[in-house]
Amino acid sequence: MDGFQAYGAGKAGGVFDPMTFFRQPQTLVRILCWLFSIVILGCVANEGYTNRPEEDEEFCIFNRNQNACTYAVSMGTLCFLCCTAFIVLDVYFPQISGVKDRKKAVMADIGVSALWSLVWFVGFCFLANQWQVSKIEDNPLNEGADAARASIVFSFISVFTWGGLTLLSLERLKRVSFEEEYNKLFSPAVA
């Protein structure tokens, strides 16, 4: 068992290696998801609202539907925070020595990644539909049109990046499950 190191368990408690961490596909995809959430949040929060000179109140450029802008801003914010939390978990994952705790972390990652993929799919459909039915009269100068299109595109791309994270987490679960089975078979029995 000296040479066996199933996904870092043999190195539990070791020193954090940033080069190894940033070379992992899961880390790279998670950072992309984090950046995409920032782009969506920034596009809608900065240029998603406009007003006409004769009106005092701002309105959402997505068909004057306040729910569309609220959805994009809140999901961008929650996704940013969720990505940050899971990046921190990825940093500490090799230090988790218990296989059951590692398995719980990976199962949480699978569930959250699949949920975010669904959330961004709904967001893409909602934003694209509201943008499609927007009236020219509501925004004659086409203010924020590029930001609206960018938020729609990055919502679409986020569906696939979060789906990719789900698949990478499933692979990680296989490794952790293998480690658990290995420990059951080859651990000395406690009397």
Z-matrix of the N, CA and C atoms (Angstrom, degrees):
N
C 1 1.443
C 2 1.517 1 111.01
N 3 1.325 2 117.44 1 -4.92
C 4 1.457 3 120.05 2 -177.59
C 5 1.521 4 112.63 3 -62.48
N 6 1.316 5 117.73 4 -38.30
C 7 1.449 6 120.36 5 -176.19
C 8 1.516 7 114.44 6 -88.93
N 9 1.321 8 117.75 7 -6.15
C 10 1.463 9 120.58 8 -175.18
C 11 1.523 10 110.61 9 -81.29
N 12 1.327 11 116.53 10 124.54
C 13 1.465 12 121.77 11 178.96
C 14 1.516 13 108.72 12 -139.57
N 15 1.294 14 117.00 13 76.69
C 16 1.460 15 121.27 14 -178.82
C 17 1.511 16 110.23 15 -73.24
N 18 1.285 17 115.79 16 101.80
C 19 1.451 18 124.79 17 176.32
C 20 1.519 19 113.31 18 51.50
N 21 1.296 20 115.94 19 48.24
C 22 1.452 21 119.92 20 169.41
C 23 1.504 22 116.10 21 93.73
N 24 1.330 23 119.23 22 -7.85
C 25 1.464 24 119.23 23 -176.49
C 26 1.517 25 110.79 24 -66.18
N 27 1.324 26 117.30 25 -31.96
C 28 1.456 27 119.92 26 178.29
C 29 1.513 28 112.23 27 -68.92
N 30 1.332 29 116.70 28 -18.97
C 31 1.455 30 121.30 29 -179.65
C 32 1.523 31 111.69 30 -106.87
N 33 1.311 32 118.00 31 15.66
C 34 1.458 33 120.90 32 -177.00
C 35 1.519 34 109.93 33 -56.55
N 36 1.309 35 115.16 34 131.23
C 37 1.456 36 120.32 35 -178.23
C 38 1.514 37 112.87 36 91.13
N 39 1.336 38 117.47 37 1.14
C 40 1.455 39 121.28 38 -178.45
C 41 1.518 40 112.34 39 -77.09
N 42 1.322 41 114.66 40 -176.74
C 43 1.457 42 121.90 41 -178.56
C 44 1.531 43 109.39 42 -83.79
N 45 1.328 44 116.54 43 142.35
C 46 1.463 45 122.25 44 178.51
C 47 1.520 46 109.37 45 -68.86
N 48 1.332 47 116.23 46 128.62
C 49 1.462 48 121.79 47 178.94
C 50 1.529 49 108.21 48 -112.63
N 51 1.351 50 117.39 49 105.35
C 52 1.467 51 119.42 50 -176.34
C 53 1.525 52 113.67 51 -63.93
N 54 1.323 53 118.07 52 -32.85
C 55 1.468 54 120.04 53 -179.43
C 56 1.535 55 110.68 54 -65.38
N 57 1.305 56 116.55 55 -44.01
C 58 1.464 57 120.31 56 177.78
C 59 1.522 58 110.46 57 -65.87
N 60 1.323 59 116.10 58 -40.39
C 61 1.460 60 120.79 59 -178.87
C 62 1.521 61 111.49 60 -61.55
N 63 1.331 62 117.56 61 -47.72
C 64 1.461 63 120.58 62 -176.39
C 65 1.519 64 113.26 63 -77.79
N 66 1.310 65 118.81 64 -9.90
C 67 1.466 66 121.60 65 176.26
C 68 1.526 67 112.36 66 -87.93
N 69 1.312 68 117.08 67 -11.54
C 70 1.461 69 119.85 68 -179.40
C 71 1.527 70 109.46 69 -72.33
N 72 1.331 71 117.42 70 133.63
C 73 1.471 72 119.74 71 179.58
C 74 1.526 73 112.72 72 -58.06
N 75 1.321 74 116.60 73 -36.99
C 76 1.460 75 120.41 74 -178.93
C 77 1.528 76 110.79 75 -63.22
N 78 1.310 77 117.01 76 -39.13
C 79 1.465 78 120.37 77 179.05
C 80 1.522 79 110.73 78 -66.59
N 81 1.319 80 116.53 79 -43.40
C 82 1.467 81 120.31 80 -179.23
C 83 1.530 82 111.46 81 -63.54
N 84 1.319 83 116.87 82 -43.97
C 85 1.468 84 120.03 83 179.89
C 86 1.530 85 110.65 84 -67.51
N 87 1.328 86 116.43 85 -38.23
C 88 1.472 87 119.43 86 178.74
C 89 1.531 88 111.01 87 -65.08
N 90 1.315 89 117.16 88 -38.26
C 91 1.475 90 120.21 89 176.98
C 92 1.527 91 110.34 90 -65.78
N 93 1.334 92 117.32 91 -37.32
C 94 1.466 93 120.27 92 174.60
C 95 1.527 94 110.99 93 -61.61
N 96 1.323 95 116.95 94 -44.75
C 97 1.473 96 120.55 95 177.44
C 98 1.517 97 110.66 96 -59.88
N 99 1.307 98 116.23 97 -40.53
C 100 1.463 99 122.09 98 179.19
C 101 1.526 100 110.46 99 -62.76
N 102 1.335 101 116.46 100 -45.40
C 103 1.469 102 120.70 101 178.43
C 104 1.528 103 111.77 102 -65.50
N 105 1.323 104 117.68 103 -41.17
C 106 1.461 105 120.84 104 179.29
C 107 1.522 106 111.01 105 -62.57
N 108 1.330 107 116.96 106 -38.22
C 109 1.468 108 119.02 107 178.28
C 110 1.525 109 110.60 108 -65.45
N 111 1.319 110 117.07 109 -36.04
C 112 1.469 111 120.72 110 177.02
C 113 1.526 112 110.24 111 -65.30
N 114 1.326 113 116.76 112 -42.30
C 115 1.469 114 120.83 113 -179.79
C 116 1.529 115 110.42 114 -63.32
N 117 1.335 116 117.29 115 -47.37
C 118 1.461 117 120.46 116 -179.62
C 119 1.516 118 110.61 117 -62.48
N 120 1.311 119 116.48 118 -47.11
C 121 1.462 120 121.07 119 179.13
C 122 1.520 121 110.87 120 -60.03
N 123 1.325 122 116.79 121 -46.40
C 124 1.468 123 120.87 122 -179.12
C 125 1.512 124 113.43 123 -65.03
N 126 1.324 125 116.72 124 -42.62
C 127 1.468 126 120.04 125 -179.17
C 128 1.524 127 111.40 126 -61.42
N 129 1.316 128 116.37 127 -48.11
C 130 1.462 129 119.00 128 -175.69
C 131 1.528 130 110.87 129 -76.03
N 132 1.323 131 118.12 130 -39.96
C 133 1.470 132 119.93 131 -178.62
C 134 1.525 133 111.67 132 -67.40
N 135 1.330 134 117.49 133 -35.94
C 136 1.464 135 120.50 134 -177.47
C 137 1.522 136 114.04 135 -85.02
N 138 1.337 137 117.47 136 -42.42
C 139 1.455 138 119.77 137 -173.51
C 140 1.525 139 113.67 138 -125.83
N 141 1.317 140 117.03 139 11.85
C 142 1.461 141 120.33 140 -177.87
C 143 1.515 142 113.97 141 -83.49
N 144 1.305 143 116.68 142 -8.59
C 145 1.465 144 121.10 143 -179.08
C 146 1.520 145 109.09 144 -121.08
N 147 1.325 146 116.29 145 141.16
C 148 1.458 147 121.34 146 177.82
C 149 1.526 148 108.27 147 -145.60
N 150 1.314 149 116.21 148 168.95
C 151 1.463 150 119.45 149 174.96
C 152 1.522 151 108.74 150 -143.92
N 153 1.298 152 114.62 151 157.50
C 154 1.454 153 120.93 152 176.92
C 155 1.523 154 107.65 153 -95.09
N 156 1.315 155 117.46 154 152.93
C 157 1.469 156 119.38 155 -178.21
C 158 1.521 157 114.38 156 -57.62
N 159 1.318 158 117.17 157 -32.29
C 160 1.467 159 119.24 158 -178.05
C 161 1.532 160 112.86 159 -84.11
N 162 1.347 161 117.72 160 -4.87
C 163 1.457 162 121.07 161 179.76
C 164 1.527 163 109.56 162 -112.48
N 165 1.307 164 115.85 163 145.87
C 166 1.457 165 120.26 164 178.81
C 167 1.524 166 112.45 165 -90.30
N 168 1.290 167 117.09 166 -23.88
C 169 1.456 168 121.40 167 -172.91
C 170 1.528 169 111.44 168 -98.34
N 171 1.344 170 115.64 169 140.62
C 172 1.463 171 120.15 170 175.53
C 173 1.523 172 109.82 171 -77.24
N 174 1.334 173 115.52 172 152.16
C 175 1.453 174 119.49 173 176.17
C 176 1.520 175 108.97 174 -135.63
N 177 1.303 176 115.11 175 159.27
C 178 1.462 177 122.11 176 -178.74
C 179 1.525 178 109.30 177 -74.71
N 180 1.334 179 116.57 178 138.27
C 181 1.470 180 119.57 179 -178.68
C 182 1.522 181 112.37 180 -74.54
N 183 1.329 182 117.39 181 -10.68
C 184 1.455 183 120.89 182 176.62
C 185 1.531 184 108.94 183 -85.94
N 186 1.309 185 117.12 184 80.60
C 187 1.465 186 124.07 185 175.82
C 188 1.533 187 112.67 186 58.43
N 189 1.309 188 116.32 187 32.63
C 190 1.466 189 122.37 188 -177.87
C 191 1.527 190 112.37 189 54.59
N 192 1.308 191 116.38 190 23.05
C 193 1.468 192 122.03 191 -178.92
C 194 1.526 193 108.11 192 -95.12
N 195 1.315 194 115.40 193 103.64
C 196 1.458 195 121.04 194 -178.53
C 197 1.527 196 111.52 195 -60.40
N 198 1.321 197 116.70 196 -29.17
C 199 1.463 198 120.69 197 179.85
C 200 1.528 199 112.18 198 -63.72
N 201 1.329 200 117.82 199 -33.88
C 202 1.461 201 120.85 200 -179.68
C 203 1.529 202 110.59 201 -65.21
N 204 1.319 203 116.71 202 -47.17
C 205 1.466 204 119.87 203 179.37
C 206 1.528 205 111.17 204 -67.74
N 207 1.312 206 116.24 205 -40.23
C 208 1.465 207 119.87 206 178.94
C 209 1.521 208 110.93 207 -63.23
N 210 1.333 209 116.25 208 -41.91
C 211 1.465 210 120.66 209 178.25
C 212 1.523 211 110.27 210 -60.44
N 213 1.329 212 117.53 211 -49.25
C 214 1.461 213 120.92 212 -177.26
C 215 1.527 214 111.62 213 -63.64
N 216 1.317 215 117.24 214 -43.44
C 217 1.467 216 120.18 215 -178.80
C 218 1.528 217 110.73 216 -68.04
N 219 1.313 218 117.29 217 -45.13
C 220 1.464 219 118.95 218 -178.16
C 221 1.527 220 111.79 219 -69.06
N 222 1.320 221 118.13 220 -39.93
C 223 1.461 222 119.95 221 178.11
C 224 1.530 223 111.30 222 -69.32
N 225 1.316 224 117.59 223 -36.73
C 226 1.459 225 120.16 224 175.57
C 227 1.516 226 111.64 225 -62.72
N 228 1.330 227 116.34 226 -41.19
C 229 1.461 228 120.66 227 179.26
C 230 1.524 229 111.23 228 -67.75
N 231 1.339 230 116.78 229 -48.02
C 232 1.463 231 120.04 230 -179.87
C 233 1.527 232 111.75 231 -64.13
N 234 1.319 233 116.55 232 -38.52
C 235 1.462 234 120.59 233 178.97
C 236 1.533 235 110.44 234 -65.57
N 237 1.318 236 116.93 235 -41.36
C 238 1.464 237 121.57 236 176.79
C 239 1.529 238 110.32 237 -58.73
N 240 1.324 239 117.22 238 -47.48
C 241 1.461 240 121.08 239 -179.54
C 242 1.529 241 111.63 240 -66.47
N 243 1.325 242 116.55 241 -39.36
C 244 1.459 243 121.17 242 179.30
C 245 1.531 244 110.82 243 -65.52
N 246 1.314 245 116.36 244 -43.63
C 247 1.470 246 120.18 245 177.58
C 248 1.518 247 110.86 246 -61.66
N 249 1.311 248 116.28 247 -42.23
C 250 1.458 249 120.17 248 179.35
C 251 1.523 250 110.26 249 -60.67
N 252 1.328 251 117.03 250 -44.55
C 253 1.465 252 120.78 251 179.72
C 254 1.529 253 111.31 252 -62.79
N 255 1.330 254 117.27 253 -41.43
C 256 1.457 255 119.09 254 -178.64
C 257 1.527 256 112.37 255 -76.44
N 258 1.313 257 118.45 256 -25.52
C 259 1.471 258 119.66 257 172.19
C 260 1.524 259 109.29 258 -66.10
N 261 1.331 260 116.59 259 -41.59
C 262 1.466 261 120.45 260 176.32
C 263 1.524 262 110.05 261 -62.95
N 264 1.339 263 117.53 262 -42.20
C 265 1.458 264 120.41 263 177.26
C 266 1.530 265 110.97 264 -62.18
N 267 1.332 266 117.50 265 -39.78
C 268 1.463 267 120.69 266 177.56
C 269 1.526 268 111.68 267 -62.89
N 270 1.328 269 116.42 268 -35.01
C 271 1.467 270 119.80 269 178.27
C 272 1.529 271 109.59 270 -65.37
N 273 1.329 272 117.49 271 -42.63
C 274 1.459 273 121.70 272 -176.47
C 275 1.524 274 114.03 273 -88.27
N 276 1.316 275 117.85 274 -6.55
C 277 1.465 276 121.05 275 -176.04
C 278 1.533 277 112.79 276 -57.15
N 279 1.328 278 120.37 277 -44.97
C 280 1.469 279 119.16 278 179.14
C 281 1.534 280 113.75 279 -62.82
N 282 1.321 281 118.14 280 -21.97
C 283 1.461 282 120.66 281 -179.71
C 284 1.527 283 112.38 282 -83.68
N 285 1.317 284 118.42 283 -9.36
C 286 1.467 285 121.17 284 178.65
C 287 1.524 286 107.46 285 -78.10
N 288 1.315 287 116.40 286 114.13
C 289 1.467 288 119.31 287 -173.83
C 290 1.527 289 112.76 288 -89.07
N 291 1.318 290 118.52 289 -28.22
C 292 1.462 291 121.02 290 -178.94
C 293 1.512 292 111.95 291 -77.52
N 294 1.318 293 116.41 292 127.91
C 295 1.461 294 121.30 293 -178.36
C 296 1.528 295 110.66 294 -64.04
N 297 1.315 296 117.21 295 -38.78
C 298 1.471 297 120.38 296 -179.80
C 299 1.528 298 110.37 297 -65.51
N 300 1.319 299 117.98 298 -38.48
C 301 1.464 300 120.78 299 177.51
C 302 1.519 301 110.98 300 -67.82
N 303 1.324 302 116.88 301 -38.38
C 304 1.461 303 121.13 302 177.30
C 305 1.527 304 110.00 303 -64.37
N 306 1.330 305 115.52 304 -39.71
C 307 1.457 306 120.04 305 -179.92
C 308 1.529 307 110.64 306 -65.92
N 309 1.326 308 117.56 307 -40.52
C 310 1.462 309 121.33 308 177.17
C 311 1.525 310 111.18 309 -61.95
N 312 1.333 311 116.75 310 -41.53
C 313 1.462 312 120.41 311 179.33
C 314 1.526 313 110.92 312 -63.89
N 315 1.328 314 116.55 313 -41.35
C 316 1.464 315 120.43 314 -179.84
C 317 1.531 316 110.66 315 -69.35
N 318 1.320 317 117.14 316 -39.03
C 319 1.473 318 120.06 317 177.84
C 320 1.528 319 110.74 318 -64.06
N 321 1.322 320 116.70 319 -39.72
C 322 1.469 321 120.25 320 175.85
C 323 1.522 322 110.37 321 -62.65
N 324 1.323 323 116.56 322 -40.85
C 325 1.461 324 121.13 323 179.26
C 326 1.527 325 110.81 324 -62.83
N 327 1.316 326 117.30 325 -41.67
C 328 1.473 327 120.99 326 178.90
C 329 1.526 328 110.27 327 -62.81
N 330 1.315 329 116.41 328 -48.26
C 331 1.463 330 120.26 329 -178.59
C 332 1.516 331 112.78 330 -62.65
N 333 1.315 332 116.33 331 -45.40
C 334 1.464 333 120.70 332 -178.78
C 335 1.530 334 110.67 333 -66.93
N 336 1.312 335 117.12 334 -41.69
C 337 1.468 336 120.15 335 179.96
C 338 1.520 337 111.71 336 -64.27
N 339 1.314 338 116.89 337 -42.92
C 340 1.469 339 120.33 338 178.16
C 341 1.530 340 110.65 339 -65.40
N 342 1.321 341 116.43 340 -40.10
C 343 1.463 342 120.12 341 178.31
C 344 1.525 343 111.20 342 -63.12
N 345 1.330 344 117.72 343 -44.27
C 346 1.462 345 120.30 344 -179.86
C 347 1.529 346 111.76 345 -66.80
N 348 1.316 347 117.11 346 -33.18
C 349 1.463 348 119.35 347 175.76
C 350 1.526 349 110.11 348 -62.43
N 351 1.318 350 116.56 349 -41.95
C 352 1.464 351 121.23 350 177.22
C 353 1.530 352 111.41 351 -66.95
N 354 1.325 353 116.69 352 -43.02
C 355 1.469 354 120.99 353 -179.59
C 356 1.525 355 110.59 354 -60.89
N 357 1.320 356 117.16 355 -42.63
C 358 1.468 357 119.34 356 -179.94
C 359 1.523 358 112.16 357 -72.67
N 360 1.339 359 117.71 358 -29.33
C 361 1.460 360 119.16 359 174.12
C 362 1.525 361 110.40 360 -64.75
N 363 1.322 362 116.49 361 -45.62
C 364 1.467 363 120.97 362 177.02
C 365 1.522 364 109.88 363 -61.74
N 366 1.336 365 116.33 364 -42.99
C 367 1.464 366 120.68 365 178.89
C 368 1.517 367 112.41 366 -61.96
N 369 1.322 368 116.87 367 -42.43
C 370 1.464 369 120.72 368 178.37
C 371 1.522 370 110.31 369 -61.30
N 372 1.337 371 116.26 370 -48.38
C 373 1.469 372 120.12 371 -179.26
C 374 1.535 373 111.19 372 -61.44
N 375 1.315 374 116.11 373 -43.80
C 376 1.465 375 121.58 374 -178.31
C 377 1.527 376 110.91 375 -65.54
N 378 1.319 377 117.57 376 -49.38
C 379 1.470 378 120.58 377 -178.60
C 380 1.529 379 111.49 378 -65.94
N 381 1.333 380 116.78 379 -42.29
C 382 1.467 381 119.64 380 -179.89
C 383 1.527 382 110.91 381 -63.77
N 384 1.325 383 116.94 382 -41.32
C 385 1.462 384 120.35 383 178.75
C 386 1.522 385 111.22 384 -64.87
N 387 1.309 386 117.56 385 -45.77
C 388 1.465 387 120.55 386 -178.69
C 389 1.528 388 111.13 387 -67.32
N 390 1.309 389 117.98 388 -33.98
C 391 1.461 390 120.75 389 177.37
C 392 1.524 391 110.23 390 -69.67
N 393 1.324 392 116.21 391 -38.49
C 394 1.465 393 120.96 392 -179.22
C 395 1.523 394 111.58 393 -64.74
N 396 1.312 395 118.58 394 -37.29
C 397 1.464 396 120.75 395 -177.07
C 398 1.529 397 112.74 396 -94.17
N 399 1.324 398 117.65 397 6.59
C 400 1.473 399 120.25 398 177.17
C 401 1.523 400 110.01 399 -65.12
N 402 1.312 401 116.17 400 144.70
C 403 1.466 402 121.52 401 -178.37
C 404 1.523 403 110.13 402 -95.95
N 405 1.326 404 115.49 403 141.71
C 406 1.460 405 121.42 404 178.17
C 407 1.525 406 110.38 405 -62.09
N 408 1.327 407 117.09 406 -35.04
C 409 1.467 408 120.50 407 -177.76
C 410 1.533 409 111.97 408 -63.60
N 411 1.318 410 117.25 409 -28.58
C 412 1.461 411 120.66 410 -179.77
C 413 1.522 412 112.19 411 -71.61
N 414 1.309 413 116.37 412 -28.95
C 415 1.464 414 120.91 413 -177.29
C 416 1.530 415 108.83 414 -142.00
N 417 1.349 416 118.26 415 71.76
C 418 1.462 417 120.55 416 -173.22
C 419 1.529 418 113.77 417 -65.11
N 420 1.314 419 118.65 418 -27.81
C 421 1.461 420 121.25 419 -179.93
C 422 1.524 421 112.38 420 -87.96
N 423 1.324 422 115.90 421 0.51
C 424 1.462 423 121.69 422 178.45
C 425 1.534 424 112.20 423 59.18
N 426 1.330 425 115.35 424 36.82
C 427 1.456 426 120.27 425 -179.60
C 428 1.525 427 110.24 426 -67.01
N 429 1.308 428 117.12 427 134.60
C 430 1.456 429 121.94 428 177.49
C 431 1.508 430 115.33 429 75.03
N 432 1.329 431 117.59 430 10.45
C 433 1.469 432 119.87 431 -177.35
C 434 1.527 433 111.18 432 -64.43
N 435 1.320 434 117.07 433 -41.08
C 436 1.471 435 119.49 434 179.02
C 437 1.527 436 111.31 435 -65.87
N 438 1.318 437 116.50 436 -39.06
C 439 1.467 438 120.13 437 178.16
C 440 1.526 439 110.39 438 -65.75
N 441 1.319 440 117.12 439 -38.97
C 442 1.467 441 120.54 440 178.54
C 443 1.523 442 110.38 441 -64.10
N 444 1.324 443 116.21 442 -45.34
C 445 1.468 444 119.93 443 179.24
C 446 1.528 445 110.66 444 -64.36
N 447 1.331 446 116.83 445 -40.33
C 448 1.468 447 120.32 446 179.04
C 449 1.524 448 110.82 447 -63.37
N 450 1.319 449 117.44 448 -41.85
C 451 1.462 450 119.17 449 179.57
C 452 1.524 451 111.18 450 -65.65
N 453 1.330 452 117.06 451 -35.39
C 454 1.465 453 120.43 452 177.07
C 455 1.530 454 110.51 453 -67.04
N 456 1.323 455 117.06 454 -45.64
C 457 1.469 456 121.12 455 -179.50
C 458 1.527 457 111.18 456 -63.31
N 459 1.328 458 117.12 457 -45.42
C 460 1.461 459 119.57 458 -178.46
C 461 1.524 460 111.74 459 -71.40
N 462 1.320 461 118.25 460 -26.39
C 463 1.463 462 120.41 461 172.05
C 464 1.522 463 109.96 462 -65.60
N 465 1.326 464 115.87 463 -41.44
C 466 1.462 465 121.01 464 178.59
C 467 1.527 466 110.97 465 -64.68
N 468 1.319 467 117.06 466 -45.93
C 469 1.467 468 120.64 467 179.88
C 470 1.528 469 110.62 468 -65.14
N 471 1.329 470 116.84 469 -34.41
C 472 1.467 471 120.40 470 -179.64
C 473 1.522 472 112.20 471 -63.37
N 474 1.323 473 117.40 472 -29.61
C 475 1.464 474 120.26 473 176.51
C 476 1.531 475 109.13 474 -57.61
N 477 1.312 476 117.13 475 -44.64
C 478 1.463 477 121.28 476 -176.56
C 479 1.522 478 112.98 477 -78.07
N 480 1.330 479 117.59 478 -34.58
C 481 1.470 480 118.09 479 178.49
C 482 1.525 481 110.46 480 -68.55
N 483 1.338 482 116.97 481 -41.05
C 484 1.462 483 118.99 482 177.02
C 485 1.522 484 110.73 483 -69.61
N 486 1.326 485 118.04 484 -34.68
C 487 1.467 486 120.42 485 174.20
C 488 1.520 487 111.11 486 -63.45
N 489 1.336 488 116.59 487 -39.65
C 490 1.459 489 120.68 488 175.57
C 491 1.518 490 111.88 489 -62.79
N 492 1.325 491 116.56 490 -39.92
C 493 1.465 492 119.95 491 176.33
C 494 1.523 493 111.13 492 -62.71
N 495 1.325 494 116.42 493 -36.81
C 496 1.465 495 119.98 494 177.43
C 497 1.524 496 110.07 495 -61.81
N 498 1.327 497 116.81 496 -45.47
C 499 1.472 498 120.41 497 179.28
C 500 1.523 499 111.61 498 -65.00
N 501 1.326 500 117.38 499 -41.60
C 502 1.466 501 120.56 500 178.06
C 503 1.526 502 110.91 501 -64.24
N 504 1.309 503 117.06 502 -36.14
C 505 1.471 504 120.62 503 178.00
C 506 1.527 505 111.20 504 -69.97
N 507 1.334 506 116.83 505 -34.62
C 508 1.464 507 119.40 506 175.43
C 509 1.525 508 111.11 507 -63.81
N 510 1.332 509 116.58 508 -39.30
C 511 1.471 510 120.45 509 175.68
C 512 1.521 511 110.76 510 -63.84
N 513 1.308 512 116.17 511 -40.08
C 514 1.461 513 121.25 512 178.26
C 515 1.528 514 110.22 513 -64.30
N 516 1.323 515 117.22 514 -37.72
C 517 1.460 516 121.25 515 177.96
C 518 1.528 517 110.59 516 -63.50
N 519 1.312 518 117.32 517 -39.31
C 520 1.470 519 120.42 518 177.32
C 521 1.522 520 110.38 519 -60.28
N 522 1.337 521 117.09 520 -42.30
C 523 1.473 522 120.51 521 179.80
C 524 1.527 523 111.00 522 -65.85
N 525 1.339 524 116.33 523 -42.25
C 526 1.464 525 119.78 524 -179.64
C 527 1.529 526 110.07 525 -67.82
N 528 1.329 527 117.94 526 -38.84
C 529 1.462 528 121.08 527 178.28
C 530 1.523 529 110.68 528 -65.86
N 531 1.327 530 116.46 529 -37.78
C 532 1.459 531 120.85 530 176.48
C 533 1.527 532 109.67 531 -63.16
N 534 1.311 533 116.45 532 -41.91
C 535 1.456 534 121.41 533 178.91
C 536 1.528 535 110.52 534 -62.21
N 537 1.336 536 116.10 535 -40.45
C 538 1.457 537 120.12 536 179.22
C 539 1.526 538 110.97 537 -63.87
N 540 1.328 539 116.70 538 -44.55
C 541 1.466 540 120.72 539 178.53
C 542 1.520 541 110.78 540 -64.69
N 543 1.313 542 117.26 541 -39.61
C 544 1.463 543 121.58 542 179.17
C 545 1.525 544 109.80 543 -61.71
N 546 1.335 545 116.70 544 -44.34
C 547 1.460 546 120.23 545 -179.47
C 548 1.525 547 111.50 546 -65.12
N 549 1.339 548 117.58 547 -35.81
C 550 1.469 549 120.15 548 178.04
C 551 1.522 550 111.05 549 -65.80
N 552 1.329 551 116.50 550 -39.58
C 553 1.464 552 120.26 551 -176.28
C 554 1.515 553 112.99 552 -76.16
N 555 1.337 554 117.38 553 -39.73
C 556 1.457 555 119.41 554 -168.88
C 557 1.527 556 114.62 555 -112.38
N 558 1.309 557 117.85 556 4.50
C 559 1.470 558 119.77 557 176.25
C 560 1.520 559 107.94 558 -78.86
N 561 1.320 560 115.52 559 142.18
C 562 1.476 561 116.82 560 176.94
C 563 1.534 562 109.34 561 -67.57
N 564 1.297 563 115.07 562 139.80
C 565 1.474 564 120.58 563 -179.51
C 566 1.510 565 109.25 564 -70.13
N 567 1.321 566 114.53 565 136.28
C 568 1.452 567 120.43 566 178.35
C 569 1.527 568 108.19 567 -89.46
N 570 1.330 569 116.98 568 124.54
C 571 1.469 570 120.55 569 -176.92
C 572 1.494 571 112.43 570 -87.04
